[in-house]
Every structure is written in structure tokens, then in C-alpha cells.
Amino acid sequence: MKLARAVEMYVAHRQALGEDFTTVDRNLRFFCRTLGDIDISEVDPASVAAFLARHGTVAKTWLTKHSALAGFYHFAVAGEYAESVPLPTTIPKAVSLFTPYV
């Protein structure tokens, strides 16, 4: 199955559940455009890591993209569209710029 088709199915499924899925939809479509028109089985961990770190992405954006891909790949594995989840196992810690004041 093509990656873009699997993403369309996932987004339609989540929207049918009544979720406002615009940010995740945007991230997943950008992921499809970045990787090109490939089969979902051709996605490798190196290309996913490159997408997540694209343009020196800060930790918050990295985590948002990772979360979108994690949900998609869990859907794809459950539906037997993908055999495994090619996401990195090491997740950076989000840096807070907030300094508490008492």
C-alpha cells in the first residue's frame, strides 16, 4: 500500500471519530511529501529520523511530529498495512523555557 493512501485512511478514521485532526493531518501529509510516493514498507528508520530532525527542529516540534507518526504507525500495524514501526526509540526531552517565580 502506498504511504499517502495509508495516511488518508488514518486521517479519515480519526476524523470519523469526531477529532479535530488538522495539525496531525498537516504533519502526516508533509511526511508523505517529504518521502515521496513510496510504498509504506519502504519507509526506513533513517528516513523517519531525517524527517523528524529536518532543519534543526526544536524538541517541541520533534515531539509533535513523533506523536503524529506514532499514532499513524500503530494504526498501520494494527491494520496490517505495515509490519513494524520505524520510529526512533530515543526521544529527546522537551526543554521548558519557563522559569518559575515565587
C-alpha positions as CSV (number, residue, x, y, z in Angstrom):
1,M,0.0,0.0,0.0
2,K,1.2,3.5,-0.8
3,L,2.2,5.7,2.1
4,A,-0.2,8.6,1.1
5,R,-3.2,6.2,0.9
6,A,-2.5,4.8,4.3
7,V,-2.3,8.3,5.7
8,E,-5.6,9.2,4.1
9,M,-7.2,6.2,5.6
10,Y,-5.8,7.0,9.1
11,V,-6.9,10.7,8.9
12,A,-10.4,9.7,7.7
13,H,-10.7,7.2,10.6
14,R,-9.7,9.7,13.2
15,Q,-11.9,12.4,11.8
16,A,-14.8,9.9,11.7
17,L,-14.3,9.5,15.5
18,G,-15.0,13.3,15.8
19,E,-11.5,14.5,16.4
20,D,-10.1,17.8,15.2
21,F,-7.2,16.4,13.4
22,T,-5.8,19.3,11.4
23,T,-2.3,19.6,13.0
24,V,-1.6,15.8,12.8
25,D,-3.1,15.7,9.3
26,R,-0.7,18.5,8.2
27,N,2.3,16.8,9.7
28,L,1.5,13.4,8.1
29,R,0.9,15.0,4.7
30,F,4.2,16.8,5.0
31,F,5.8,13.4,5.9
32,C,4.3,11.9,2.7
33,R,5.5,14.8,0.5
34,T,9.0,14.6,2.1
35,L,9.4,10.8,1.5
36,G,7.6,10.8,-1.9
37,D,5.2,8.4,-3.5
38,I,6.6,5.2,-1.9
39,D,5.2,2.0,-0.5
40,I,4.7,2.0,3.2
41,S,7.0,-0.9,3.6
42,E,9.9,1.1,2.0
43,V,9.9,3.6,4.9
44,D,13.1,3.0,6.9
45,P,14.1,4.4,10.3
46,A,16.8,6.6,8.8
47,S,14.3,8.5,6.6
48,V,11.9,8.9,9.6
49,A,14.8,10.2,11.7
50,A,15.8,12.7,9.0
51,F,12.2,13.9,8.7
52,L,12.0,14.4,12.5
53,A,15.3,16.3,12.6
54,R,14.6,18.3,9.4
55,H,16.0,21.9,9.5
56,G,17.3,21.6,13.1
57,T,13.8,21.0,14.6
58,V,13.4,22.0,18.2
59,A,12.3,19.4,20.7
60,K,8.7,20.5,20.9
61,T,8.2,20.3,17.2
62,W,10.1,17.0,17.1
63,L,7.8,15.6,19.8
64,T,4.7,16.8,17.9
65,K,5.8,15.1,14.7
66,H,6.8,11.9,16.5
67,S,3.4,11.7,18.2
68,A,1.7,12.1,14.8
69,L,3.8,9.3,13.3
70,A,3.4,7.1,16.3
71,G,-0.3,7.2,16.1
72,F,-0.2,6.6,12.4
73,Y,2.1,3.6,12.6
74,H,0.2,2.0,15.4
75,F,-2.9,2.2,13.2
76,A,-0.9,0.9,10.2
77,V,0.5,-2.1,12.1
78,A,-2.9,-2.9,13.6
79,G,-4.5,-2.8,10.2
80,E,-1.6,-4.9,8.8
81,Y,-0.5,-2.2,6.3
82,A,2.9,-2.0,7.9
83,E,5.0,-4.8,9.6
84,S,6.8,-2.6,12.1
85,V,7.1,0.9,13.5
86,P,10.2,2.7,12.1
87,L,10.3,5.4,14.8
88,P,13.4,6.2,16.8
89,T,13.4,4.7,20.3
90,T,15.3,7.6,21.8
91,I,13.1,10.6,22.4
92,P,14.6,14.0,23.3
93,K,13.5,15.6,26.5
94,A,11.4,18.8,25.9
95,V,13.1,21.9,27.2
96,S,11.0,24.3,29.1
97,L,11.8,28.0,28.8
98,F,9.6,28.9,31.7
99,T,11.4,30.0,34.8
100,P,9.2,29.7,37.9
101,Y,8.9,32.8,40.0
102,V,7.8,32.7,43.6
